[in-house]
């Protein structure tokens, strides 16, 4: 039973991370439009967003 529950959680969060990655890809395609309007380089925002998305997925996967 525990293995089945874990497998379902892994599938759900794997799909969730895939959706987040697709959104990151969509944002990356329009990212040059924001060049010069952000206070720090766009790459920093992209890296921070990716880091927090992955950390959130890992946190959801291992929560009790």
N, C-alpha and C positions, 0 to 999 in steps of 0.2 A: 504494500500500500504506500509506504513512504517513497519507494522508488518511482512509482507511478506519479505521485504528487510532485516529486522533484523534476521528473521529466516534463510534466505539464508546465511547471514554472519556467524551466529552461526554454521551452518552445515559446511561451508567451513573451518572455523578456528578450529572447533572440529576435522575435518579430518586432517588438517595440524598439529595439536598438536599430534594426534595419530601417524602420520608418524614420527614426531620428537621423540616420545617415543619409537617407534620401532627401530629407529636408535640408541637411547641410549641403548636399550637392546642389540642390536648387538655389540655395542662397549664394553658393560660390559662383554660380553662373551669372548672377546679377551684382556680385560684390564690387566690381570695378565702378559701378555707378556711384558708390559711396566714397570713392577716393577723394580725399581732401575735406570731407564733411565731418569726419570723426576725429576726436581729440588724440587718439593713438592709432597706430597703423591697423588696417583691417585684418591683417594676419593675426594680430594679438587677439582680437575679438573672436576670430574663427577658432583659434586654438583653445581659448577659454571655453567657448561654447561646446566644442567637442569634448574637452576634458570633463566638464560638468555633466554632459549627457552620458558619457561612459560611467562616471562615478555614480550617477543616479541609477543607472541600470544595474550596476553591481550592488548598490545599496538595496534596491528592490529585490534582487535575487536572493540576497542573504539575510533579509529581515526575518524575524520569527513569526 
